[in-house]
Amino acid sequence: GHRPCPEDDKFVQFRRNFVECGRRALPWASALFGRVNVLIISCGWKADDLWKELGHVTEVSLQSRAEADSARICSLIDAAQCVWFTGGDQSRLRGALRGTRMAAALQQGAVGGAAAGASLLCALCPNFDEIMEGLDLLQGLVLSHLLRRDRQDRLAAIADCFRGMWCWGLDEAAGMVLSNKKVHVSCRSPVLALRHGSDGCMACLLPPGFQGGLKEVEEQMCDLHTINWHPEEGVARGTEIWSVQWAA
């Protein structure tokens, strides 16, 4: 979703879990370097101070494909247990990442992102009225700011164009972990899972705390049009949240 609130314990725990995943994936690096190395790749937003509390942070901003194909960026990734793409504008990295040495290096440790950064991790990355190539590290496609910007119909239209692809809608206060075809929804907002198959456009809302495989997600799906959206403004430590309810 959006930038996390540093005071929100659920977002802080989400970050802690992400860093711990990187530590467990590459335990030798922690023993060698001491603290966990976190590489922040900027899509526009700067890294917030919470990262510095969780590990040793290096922040880079890529401007060209040549930079993404350089030995320098590969060495930074090799030294990092965690790589995080910030939010902002994914078009800044259009065509700069797919097929580069950097993309090949992102096969170890924990890799994640917020908003535009999360979209870049997928094979296809929505950017306003176009679909661009992403890093192809995650299964499916991620569209952020889903309910706040009323993007449900847009996500359904994308699913219609790319039938069979998993499409994930995240709102401002949503967190999701995808690993080995397992889904874990965390933080404070549900995640919309959407897929267009032989039965039409099917969807379900995965509440915070959901953990299961893609098969379990599929079993919960029903026709998208049977879901009622009731946005209600709420305040949770400085961030706006939208809640979603099922139709009866």
N, C-alpha and C positions, 0 to 999 in steps of 0.2 A: 504493500500500500504506500502510504505517504511517509514523510519523515517521522521517525518515532519521537515520542516525547521522552526526554531523558528521565522525567520523574515517574513515568508509568512503569510499574514493576513488571507487567507482562511483556512490554517491549524490551526492557532491560534483560529479562530472562531469556527472551528469544535470541537476543544478541549473544548472551553468555552460552546458550546451547550451541549456537553456530560456531563460536570460537572453540568450544569443547570438542565439537565434531572434527574440526581441523586438527586439534591436538591429538585426538585418538587416531585419526587417519595417518598422521605422520609423527609418531611419538619420538622418533630419533631426532627430528628437528628441534623439538622442545628441549631435549637433553643437550643438544649441541649449542643452541642459541640462548637457552634460558627461557625467556618469555616467548609467547606465541607471536609469530610474525604475521601481520595483517597487511595485505596490499589493497589499497583503495584505488579503483580506477574510476575517474570522474566522468559522468555524462553531463555535467553542469553544476550540480550541487557539490559543495565542499564537504569533507568528512566532518562529522560532529565530534565533540570532545569525548563522548562515551567510548568510542573506539580506543582512545589512548589509555583509558582505564583498564581495558581488557587485553591489550597486547602492545607490541612495538609496531607502530604504524608507519607505512611508507605510502605516500599519495602521488599518483601520476595522472596526467591528463593527456590522452592520446589525440593527436591532431591529424595523423596520416596513416595510410597503410604501411608505409615504410617503417614508422615507429612500432607498429604492431608486429612487424616482421623482424625487428632488430634483436640482436643478441642481448642487449640491455634489458628489455622487457622480459625476455625468457629467463634471464638470470634472476630477476626480481620474483617471478612466479615460482621458480625452482626453490627459492629461499623462503617462500611463504607457505604457511599451513592454511591460511584463509585468504580468499580473494573476493572482494565485494565491489559491485558496480553501483555507484550512486544513482539517484534519480536525476531528472533534468530533461534533456532532449536527446533521444536516441538517434536522431538524424545526424548529430555531430559525429557519430561513428559509422555512418552509412558506408558500407562497402569496405570498411577499414579492417574488419576482424576475420570474416569467414575465410578459411583456408590459409591463414597465416601461421607462422611458427608459434605465435601467442596462443591461438586457438588450440593448437595441438598440445601445448604445454598445460592447458587448463583441464587436465585429466586426473589430477590428484588433489588431495586435501578437500576443503570445503569451499564451494563456489556459490555465491548468492548475489542478490541485488534488490534494490528498492525502486518501485515505479518503472521508469524507463529502463533502469538497469536490470530489473527482473525480466522485462520483455526481451532484452537483448540476449538472454541466456537460451532462448528457444530457437527452433529452426526457422520460424517465421516471426517477424516482429512488427506489430501494427504501429503505424506512425501517421496520425491524422487520417487522410483519405488514401493512404497507400500501404502496401505490405512490403517490407524490406527483409532481406536475409539477416538472420541472427547467427548466434554462435553454434546452435544445434547441440547444446549440452543437456537440455531438458526436453522431455516428451511433451509435445503440444505447443500451445501458444498462450501467453499471459497478457491480459488487458487490465491495466490498473485504473484507479479512481472510478470504479465501475458505477456505483450508485450515486455518489456525490455529483458526478457529471452525466448521469442518466445514460450510460453506455450499454445497457442490457441489449437493446435492439441491434446495436452495432456489433456486439459480440455474436449475436445470433446470425447476423448477415455474414460475418466472417466464417462461422461454422458451416453455413450453407455453401460458401464458395470452396471450402476445404473439407469436404465430407469425410467423416471418419476420424478427423483430427480432434484430440482433446483440447478444449478451449477453457481456460480458467479465468474467472473474473474476480479481481481483488479490490476491496475498497480501502479507504484510508487507514482503518484500524485492523486490517487483516494480515495474517502471516501464514505462510504455507511452506512445508518442506516436502520435496519430491525426491525419493531415493529408492532405487531398485523397484520401480512400479508401486511403491507405497506412498500414501498421502497422509500428512499430518497437518491439521489446521490448528493454528495457535492464535494468540493475541485476543482481540475483542470482537471482531466481525466475522460473519460467515463468508465462505468462498463459494462462488457459483461455478459449478462444473457443468459444461455444456458440450454436447456432441451431436452432430447431424448424421444419422444412419438411415437404415432402410425403413425405420418407423417414423421418420421425420426428425424434427429438432427436439431432442430430449435433454432435460436438465434436472439438477437437484441442488439444494443448498446444503453445504457441509458446515455444520456448526463448529464453533471453537471447541477444541478437544477431540474432534473426530480423528481417528486413526484407522486406516484400512487400505486394502489394495484396490487397484482400478476395477477389479471385478465387483467388489463391494460397492464402489461408487456407482457403477453401472446398474446394479440391482435396485438402487434407490431412485433412479431417474424416472421422470414422467414427462408428459408434454409440457414444453416451456410455458404455454399459454395458461396452464392451470396454476401457475405461481402468481400470487398477488404481491405487489410491491407496495409497502406502506412505509415510506421514509419518515422517520421521526427524529427530530434533532435532539441530540443528547450531548452532554458535556462530560468528558472523562479526562480530567487533569489537563485541560487545555486543548484537547483535540475534538473535532466534531465527528460523531459516529452516526451512521445510518443503520437502522435495524430493518430486518426483513422478516415477513411472516408468511407462512404457507396459507394457501386457500384451504377451506374446509373440504 
